[in-house]
Amino acid sequence: MRLTINYLLRALCLLAYALALAKLAGLLPAGSFERAPLVAGVLLALHAAELVFMFKHVRLYRGALALSVLLTLLFGLLHWKPLADQHALASNRG
């Protein structure tokens, strides 16, 4: 259930970015989704702040660090929080 919600929220983040790009490219009708670029910009700014303050958790990703940084910029805590939880669980076991 938790994983399903995480993926749903990730899809909503991607939708926000897609709407912002479509609006900036002029693909959406005038007067619709006027704030989509602002919402996407705020999301990216918040996620950039998360990247700075939660970098110790971002580093826990088993893949490339650059990919983890990108995923954090796109999804924020939806990316690094499961990594932190998994690390805490492993630390408590061992």
Secondary structure as a PSIPRED ss2 file (coil, helix, strand):
# PSIPRED VFORMAT (PSIPRED V4.0)

   1 M C   1.000  0.000  0.000
   2 R H   0.000  1.000  0.000
   3 L H   0.000  1.000  0.000
   4 T H   0.000  1.000  0.000
   5 I H   0.000  1.000  0.000
   6 N H   0.000  1.000  0.000
   7 Y H   0.000  1.000  0.000
   8 L H   0.000  1.000  0.000
   9 L H   0.000  1.000  0.000
  10 R H   0.000  1.000  0.000
  11 A H   0.000  1.000  0.000
  12 L H   0.000  1.000  0.000
  13 C H   0.000  1.000  0.000
  14 L H   0.000  1.000  0.000
  15 L H   0.000  1.000  0.000
  16 A H   0.000  1.000  0.000
  17 Y H   0.000  1.000  0.000
  18 A H   0.000  1.000  0.000
  19 L H   0.000  1.000  0.000
  20 A H   0.000  1.000  0.000
  21 L H   0.000  1.000  0.000
  22 A H   0.000  1.000  0.000
  23 K H   0.000  1.000  0.000
  24 L H   0.000  1.000  0.000
  25 A C   1.000  0.000  0.000
  26 G C   1.000  0.000  0.000
  27 L C   1.000  0.000  0.000
  28 L C   1.000  0.000  0.000
  29 P C   1.000  0.000  0.000
  30 A C   1.000  0.000  0.000
  31 G C   1.000  0.000  0.000
  32 S C   1.000  0.000  0.000
  33 F C   1.000  0.000  0.000
  34 E C   1.000  0.000  0.000
  35 R C   1.000  0.000  0.000
  36 A H   0.000  1.000  0.000
  37 P H   0.000  1.000  0.000
  38 L H   0.000  1.000  0.000
  39 V H   0.000  1.000  0.000
  40 A H   0.000  1.000  0.000
  41 G H   0.000  1.000  0.000
  42 V H   0.000  1.000  0.000
  43 L H   0.000  1.000  0.000
  44 L H   0.000  1.000  0.000
  45 A H   0.000  1.000  0.000
  46 L H   0.000  1.000  0.000
  47 H H   0.000  1.000  0.000
  48 A H   0.000  1.000  0.000
  49 A H   0.000  1.000  0.000
  50 E H   0.000  1.000  0.000
  51 L H   0.000  1.000  0.000
  52 V H   0.000  1.000  0.000
  53 F H   0.000  1.000  0.000
  54 M C   1.000  0.000  0.000
  55 F H   0.000  1.000  0.000
  56 K H   0.000  1.000  0.000
  57 H H   0.000  1.000  0.000
  58 V H   0.000  1.000  0.000
  59 R C   1.000  0.000  0.000
  60 L C   1.000  0.000  0.000
  61 Y C   1.000  0.000  0.000
  62 R C   1.000  0.000  0.000
  63 G C   1.000  0.000  0.000
  64 A C   1.000  0.000  0.000
  65 L H   0.000  1.000  0.000
  66 A H   0.000  1.000  0.000
  67 L H   0.000  1.000  0.000
  68 S H   0.000  1.000  0.000
  69 V H   0.000  1.000  0.000
  70 L H   0.000  1.000  0.000
  71 L H   0.000  1.000  0.000
  72 T H   0.000  1.000  0.000
  73 L H   0.000  1.000  0.000
  74 L H   0.000  1.000  0.000
  75 F H   0.000  1.000  0.000
  76 G C   1.000  0.000  0.000
  77 L H   0.000  1.000  0.000
  78 L H   0.000  1.000  0.000
  79 H H   0.000  1.000  0.000
  80 W H   0.000  1.000  0.000
  81 K H   0.000  1.000  0.000
  82 P H   0.000  1.000  0.000
  83 L H   0.000  1.000  0.000
  84 A H   0.000  1.000  0.000
  85 D H   0.000  1.000  0.000
  86 Q H   0.000  1.000  0.000
  87 H H   0.000  1.000  0.000
  88 A H   0.000  1.000  0.000
  89 L H   0.000  1.000  0.000
  90 A H   0.000  1.000  0.000
  91 S H   0.000  1.000  0.000
  92 N H   0.000  1.000  0.000
  93 R H   0.000  1.000  0.000
  94 G C   1.000  0.000  0.000
